[in-house]
């Protein structure tokens, strides 16, 4: 049985010197396990790609040095040699344990959801076995004595090796397990984030589906009223309405659009409003050029214009003035307050849905104010 552990020990050393030789040696070790018909997940002990050596190597070096420091208390040449041998002994045990413990975790051999006690016991046992086998290699095969830390043939010799394997196994398995728990939390956080993103996209899609029939309903109502008054104007209305719906179809799958695209769309929509209300509605758009390439959710400005018309009187005696501008990195849409006696029927998409849309997209809130007899909605610009 001791020869079974010689292969991974030599393989790891060769791996440090030459990756291809080490890879070959460890695969020979795998074949040896299969030849001895050792049960378990033999295939999981082939060289792994991710063993977190960035932490494993520094940790192993520090642990090996600390475990060998008592030898230097004698301050003699012999003890310095023993110190170096002891470090080599500890380092090989630690690196091999680090490698094997990672492989055991990846193998899925232990059901960690029911607790990790069995995993810790197995890892500690492996390290104890490695400690005895490596001591045999050092003292018998290589001929490097590591006295006085271990006196061959005595009970103290046996207990020292047992204690060293026990302590190293416990420490290494704890660190490897801790890193695995952190990785598992990161994986879970990533999955949760992906699920949130999918939920966000589904919610946005739902909001857009609410918007489309709502806008169509109001447009058809407008078209009916225009046809009754002006058949020629109805033709122009239909042309502009087709432009509006072309924009809607082109951007229905987009979460945001450039402010320039939205303003071009609003220009067509304002035409529709002017056909319907003639000079009883005035819309002033004053957006500085530097904000043209910022982004907002599609159809946002159209919704605010539509809400202003829906909730306020638009007549010759009380024309409705609407202003669209920018203040402190926010688009401001404002209109004077002249509420209707009876409101139009609501179809389910309003400022509340817009607030939800902004929050889903950028975790930003819109601001709603009413002062000096003007109703204002402030929309954050998205970069």
C-alpha positions as CSV (number, residue, x, y, z in Angstrom):
1,X,0.0,0.0,0.0
2,X,2.9,2.4,0.7
3,X,3.8,2.3,-3.0
4,X,0.4,3.6,-3.9
5,X,1.3,6.9,-2.2
6,X,4.8,7.0,-3.6
7,X,3.4,7.8,-7.0
8,X,1.5,10.9,-6.1
9,X,4.4,12.2,-3.9
10,X,6.9,11.8,-6.7
11,X,4.3,13.0,-9.2
12,X,3.7,16.2,-7.4
13,X,7.4,16.9,-7.1
14,X,7.9,16.3,-10.8
15,X,4.9,18.5,-11.5
16,X,6.6,21.4,-9.8
17,X,9.6,20.8,-12.1
18,X,7.9,19.8,-15.2
19,X,4.1,20.0,-15.7
20,X,4.0,17.3,-18.4
21,X,6.0,14.8,-16.4
22,X,3.9,15.5,-13.3
23,X,0.7,15.1,-15.3
24,X,1.9,11.7,-16.7
25,X,3.0,10.5,-13.3
26,X,-0.3,11.3,-11.6
27,X,-2.2,9.5,-14.4
28,X,0.0,6.5,-13.8
29,X,-1.1,6.8,-10.1
30,X,-4.7,6.7,-11.3
31,X,-4.1,3.6,-13.3
32,X,-2.4,2.0,-10.3
33,X,-5.5,2.6,-8.2
34,X,-7.6,1.0,-10.9
35,X,-5.3,-2.0,-11.1
36,X,-5.6,-2.5,-7.3
37,X,-9.4,-2.3,-7.8
38,X,-9.7,0.4,-5.1
39,X,-13.4,1.3,-4.8
40,X,-14.7,4.8,-5.1
41,X,-14.4,7.6,-7.5
42,X,-11.0,6.9,-9.0
43,X,-11.5,9.1,-12.0
44,X,-11.8,12.2,-9.7
45,X,-8.1,11.8,-8.7
46,X,-6.8,12.8,-12.1
47,X,-5.0,16.2,-12.2
48,X,-7.4,19.0,-11.7
49,X,-7.4,22.4,-13.2
50,X,-8.6,24.6,-10.3
51,X,-7.0,23.8,-7.0
52,X,-6.6,27.4,-5.9
53,X,-2.8,27.2,-5.7
54,X,-2.6,31.0,-5.3
55,X,-3.7,30.5,-1.7
56,X,-2.5,26.9,-1.3
57,X,1.2,27.4,-1.9
58,X,1.7,30.4,0.4
59,X,-0.5,28.7,3.1
60,X,1.6,25.5,2.8
61,X,4.9,27.4,3.0
62,X,3.9,29.3,6.1
63,X,2.4,26.3,7.8
64,X,5.6,24.3,7.0
65,X,7.9,26.9,8.4
66,X,5.8,27.4,11.5
67,X,5.7,23.7,12.2
68,X,9.5,23.5,11.9
69,X,10.4,26.5,14.0
70,X,11.0,24.6,17.3
71,X,14.0,23.0,15.7
72,X,15.8,26.3,15.4
73,X,15.7,26.9,19.2
74,X,18.9,24.8,19.5
75,X,20.8,27.3,17.2
76,X,23.3,24.8,15.8
77,X,24.3,23.8,12.3
78,X,22.8,20.4,12.6
79,X,19.5,21.9,13.7
80,X,19.5,24.1,10.6
81,X,19.8,21.1,8.4
82,X,17.0,19.4,10.3
83,X,15.0,22.5,10.0
84,X,15.2,22.5,6.2
85,X,14.4,18.8,6.1
86,X,11.4,19.3,8.3
87,X,10.2,22.1,6.1
88,X,10.5,19.9,3.1
89,X,8.6,17.1,4.9
90,X,5.8,19.4,6.0
91,X,5.6,21.2,2.7
92,X,5.1,18.0,0.7
93,X,2.5,16.7,3.1
94,X,0.6,20.1,3.0
95,X,0.7,20.5,-0.8
96,X,-0.4,16.9,-1.4
97,X,-3.2,17.3,1.2
98,X,-4.3,20.6,-0.3
99,X,-4.5,18.9,-3.7
100,X,-6.3,15.8,-2.6
101,X,-8.8,17.7,-0.4
102,X,-9.9,19.8,-3.3
103,X,-10.3,16.7,-5.4
104,X,-12.4,15.1,-2.8
105,X,-14.7,18.1,-2.7
106,X,-15.1,18.2,-6.4
107,X,-15.7,14.5,-6.6
108,X,-19.1,14.8,-4.9
109,X,-18.3,11.6,-3.0
110,X,-19.5,13.1,0.3
111,X,-23.0,14.5,0.7
112,X,-22.0,17.9,2.2
113,X,-25.6,19.0,2.6
114,X,-25.9,16.6,5.5
115,X,-22.8,17.9,7.2
116,X,-19.1,17.9,6.7
117,X,-18.0,15.8,9.6
118,X,-17.3,12.8,7.5
119,X,-15.3,14.9,5.0
120,X,-13.1,16.3,7.8
121,X,-12.5,12.8,9.2
122,X,-11.6,11.4,5.8
123,X,-9.2,14.3,5.1
124,X,-7.5,14.1,8.5
125,X,-7.1,10.3,8.0
126,X,-5.5,10.9,4.5
127,X,-3.0,13.4,6.0
128,X,-2.0,11.0,8.8
129,X,-1.4,8.3,6.2
130,X,0.7,10.7,4.1
131,X,2.7,11.7,7.2
132,X,3.6,8.0,7.9
133,X,4.3,7.2,4.3
134,X,6.4,10.3,3.7
135,X,8.4,9.7,6.8
136,X,9.2,6.2,5.5
137,X,10.3,7.7,2.2
138,X,12.5,10.3,3.9
139,X,14.2,8.0,6.4
140,X,14.3,4.6,4.6
141,X,14.3,5.3,0.8
142,X,16.0,8.7,0.6
143,X,18.1,8.4,3.7
144,X,17.3,11.8,5.1
145,X,17.0,11.6,8.9
146,X,14.7,14.1,10.5
147,X,15.7,13.4,14.1
148,X,15.2,14.6,16.8
149,X,11.6,15.4,15.7
150,X,10.9,11.8,15.1
151,X,12.8,8.9,16.8
152,X,12.3,5.8,14.7
153,X,11.0,2.7,16.4
154,X,9.7,4.4,19.6
155,X,6.2,5.1,20.8
156,X,7.1,8.8,20.8
157,X,8.0,8.5,17.1
158,X,4.6,7.1,16.4
159,X,2.7,9.7,18.4
160,X,4.6,12.6,16.9
161,X,3.8,11.5,13.4
162,X,0.2,10.9,14.4
163,X,-0.1,14.3,16.0
164,X,1.6,16.1,13.1
165,X,-0.7,14.4,10.6
166,X,-3.8,15.1,12.8
167,X,-3.0,18.8,13.1
168,X,-2.0,19.4,9.5
169,X,-5.1,17.5,8.3
170,X,-7.4,19.4,10.5
171,X,-5.9,22.8,9.5
172,X,-5.8,22.1,5.8
173,X,-9.2,20.6,5.6
174,X,-10.7,23.6,7.5
175,X,-9.1,26.1,5.1
176,X,-10.1,24.1,2.0
177,X,-13.6,23.7,3.3
178,X,-13.8,27.4,4.1
179,X,-12.7,28.4,0.6
180,X,-15.3,26.0,-0.8
181,X,-18.0,27.6,1.3
182,X,-17.0,31.0,0.0
183,X,-17.0,29.8,-3.6
184,X,-20.4,28.2,-3.1
185,X,-21.8,31.4,-1.7
186,X,-20.4,33.3,-4.7
187,X,-22.0,30.7,-7.1
188,X,-25.3,31.1,-5.3
189,X,-25.1,34.8,-5.4
190,X,-24.4,34.7,-9.2
191,X,-27.4,32.4,-9.7
192,X,-29.6,34.7,-7.7
193,X,-28.3,37.7,-9.7
194,X,-29.1,35.9,-13.0
195,X,-32.6,35.0,-11.8
196,X,-33.1,38.7,-10.8
197,X,-32.0,39.8,-14.2
198,X,-34.4,37.3,-15.9
199,X,-37.2,38.5,-13.6
200,X,-36.3,42.1,-14.5
201,X,-36.5,41.4,-18.2
202,X,-39.8,39.6,-17.7
203,X,-41.2,42.5,-15.7
204,X,-40.1,45.0,-18.3
205,X,-41.6,43.0,-21.1
206,X,-44.9,42.9,-19.1
207,X,-44.8,46.7,-18.6
208,X,-44.3,47.2,-22.4
209,X,-47.2,44.9,-23.2
210,X,-49.4,47.0,-20.9
211,X,-48.2,50.2,-22.7
212,X,-48.9,49.1,-26.2
213,X,-52.7,48.4,-26.0
214,X,-53.1,51.5,-23.8
215,X,-51.5,53.7,-26.4
216,X,-53.5,52.1,-29.2
217,X,-56.8,52.6,-27.4
218,X,-56.2,56.3,-27.0
219,X,-54.9,56.7,-30.5
220,X,-58.0,55.1,-32.0
221,X,-60.2,57.4,-29.9
222,X,-58.2,60.4,-31.2
223,X,-58.6,59.1,-34.8
224,X,-62.3,58.8,-34.5
225,X,-62.7,62.3,-33.2
226,X,-60.5,63.7,-36.0
227,X,-62.4,61.8,-38.7
228,X,-65.6,63.4,-37.6
229,X,-64.1,66.9,-37.9
230,X,-61.5,66.8,-40.7
231,X,-61.1,63.9,-43.2
232,X,-57.9,65.4,-44.7
233,X,-56.4,65.9,-41.3
234,X,-57.3,62.3,-40.6
235,X,-55.0,61.1,-43.4
236,X,-52.0,63.0,-42.0
237,X,-53.0,61.7,-38.6
238,X,-52.8,58.1,-39.9
239,X,-49.4,58.7,-41.5
240,X,-48.0,60.1,-38.3
241,X,-49.7,57.4,-36.3
242,X,-47.9,54.8,-38.5
243,X,-44.6,56.5,-37.7
244,X,-45.4,56.3,-34.0
245,X,-46.2,52.6,-34.2
246,X,-43.1,51.9,-36.3
247,X,-41.1,53.4,-33.4
248,X,-43.0,51.3,-31.0
249,X,-42.4,48.1,-32.9
250,X,-38.7,48.8,-33.4
251,X,-38.0,49.5,-29.7
252,X,-40.5,47.2,-27.9
253,X,-37.6,44.8,-27.1
254,X,-35.2,47.5,-25.9
255,X,-34.9,48.4,-22.3
256,X,-33.6,51.9,-23.1
257,X,-33.3,54.2,-26.1
258,X,-31.3,57.4,-26.7
259,X,-32.9,60.6,-25.8
260,X,-32.6,61.7,-29.4
261,X,-34.6,58.8,-30.6
262,X,-37.3,59.4,-28.0
263,X,-37.5,63.1,-28.9
264,X,-37.9,62.3,-32.6
265,X,-40.7,59.9,-31.6
266,X,-42.3,62.6,-29.4
267,X,-42.3,65.0,-32.3
268,X,-44.6,62.7,-34.3
269,X,-46.7,62.2,-31.2
270,X,-47.0,65.9,-30.6
271,X,-48.3,66.3,-34.2
272,X,-51.0,63.8,-33.3
273,X,-52.0,65.8,-30.3
274,X,-52.1,69.0,-32.3
275,X,-54.3,67.4,-34.9
276,X,-56.7,66.4,-32.1
277,X,-56.5,69.6,-30.0
278,X,-55.4,72.2,-32.6
279,X,-53.9,75.3,-30.9
280,X,-55.4,74.3,-27.5
281,X,-52.2,72.4,-26.6
282,X,-48.7,73.8,-26.7
283,X,-45.6,71.7,-26.1
284,X,-42.2,73.3,-25.7
285,X,-39.2,71.0,-25.9
286,X,-35.9,72.5,-24.7
287,X,-33.2,69.9,-24.4
288,X,-29.5,71.0,-24.5
289,X,-27.4,69.2,-27.2
290,X,-25.1,67.6,-24.6
291,X,-27.9,65.4,-23.3
292,X,-28.9,64.0,-26.6
293,X,-26.9,60.8,-26.2
294,X,-28.2,59.9,-22.8
295,X,-30.8,57.2,-22.4
296,X,-34.2,56.7,-21.0
297,X,-36.8,53.9,-21.1
298,X,-38.8,54.0,-24.4
299,X,-42.2,55.7,-24.6
300,X,-41.6,57.5,-21.2
301,X,-42.1,61.0,-22.5
302,X,-45.2,59.9,-24.6
303,X,-46.8,58.5,-21.4
304,X,-46.3,61.8,-19.5
305,X,-47.8,63.8,-22.4
306,X,-50.7,61.4,-22.5
307,X,-51.3,61.6,-18.8
308,X,-51.2,65.4,-18.9
309,X,-53.9,65.4,-21.6
310,X,-55.9,62.8,-19.7
311,X,-56.0,64.6,-16.4
312,X,-56.2,68.2,-17.4
313,X,-58.7,70.4,-19.4
314,X,-57.5,71.1,-22.9
315,X,-59.7,73.8,-24.5
316,X,-59.7,77.2,-26.2
317,X,-60.4,79.0,-23.0
318,X,-57.9,76.8,-21.0
319,X,-55.1,75.7,-23.4
320,X,-52.7,73.2,-21.9
321,X,-49.0,74.2,-21.8
322,X,-46.4,71.4,-21.4
323,X,-42.7,71.9,-21.1
324,X,-39.9,69.3,-21.5
325,X,-36.5,70.3,-20.3
326,X,-33.4,69.2,-18.3
327,X,-32.6,70.2,-14.7
328,X,-29.7,68.7,-12.6
329,X,-29.2,65.6,-14.9
330,X,-33.0,64.9,-14.9
331,X,-35.6,65.4,-17.6
332,X,-38.4,67.6,-16.3
333,X,-41.9,67.3,-17.8
334,X,-44.2,69.9,-16.4
335,X,-47.7,71.2,-17.1
336,X,-50.1,73.7,-15.4
337,X,-52.7,72.1,-13.2
338,X,-56.3,72.5,-14.6
339,X,-58.0,69.2,-13.6
340,X,-60.9,67.8,-15.4
341,X,-64.2,67.5,-13.7
342,X,-64.5,63.9,-14.9
343,X,-61.4,61.9,-15.7
344,X,-60.9,59.5,-18.6
345,X,-61.0,55.8,-17.9
346,X,-57.6,54.6,-16.7
347,X,-56.2,51.5,-18.4
348,X,-53.6,50.4,-15.9
349,X,-50.4,52.0,-16.9
350,X,-49.4,55.3,-15.2
351,X,-46.8,56.9,-13.0
352,X,-46.7,53.9,-10.7
353,X,-45.7,51.6,-13.5
354,X,-43.1,54.1,-14.7
355,X,-41.6,54.2,-11.2
356,X,-41.4,50.4,-11.2
357,X,-39.8,50.4,-14.7
358,X,-37.1,52.9,-13.6
359,X,-36.4,50.9,-10.5
360,X,-36.1,47.6,-12.4
361,X,-33.7,49.2,-14.9
362,X,-31.4,51.3,-12.7
363,X,-32.6,51.2,-9.1
364,X,-33.4,54.9,-9.5
365,X,-36.5,56.8,-8.5
366,X,-38.5,59.3,-10.4
367,X,-39.6,62.5,-8.6
368,X,-43.1,63.9,-8.7
369,X,-43.7,67.5,-7.5
370,X,-46.6,70.0,-7.6
371,X,-45.7,73.7,-7.0
372,X,-46.9,77.1,-8.3
373,X,-49.9,75.4,-9.9
374,X,-47.6,73.2,-12.0
375,X,-47.3,69.4,-12.0
376,X,-43.8,68.2,-12.5
377,X,-42.3,64.7,-13.1
378,X,-38.5,64.4,-13.0
379,X,-36.9,61.4,-14.7
380,X,-33.3,60.4,-14.1
381,X,-31.1,60.3,-17.2
382,X,-29.5,56.9,-17.7
383,X,-25.9,56.8,-18.9
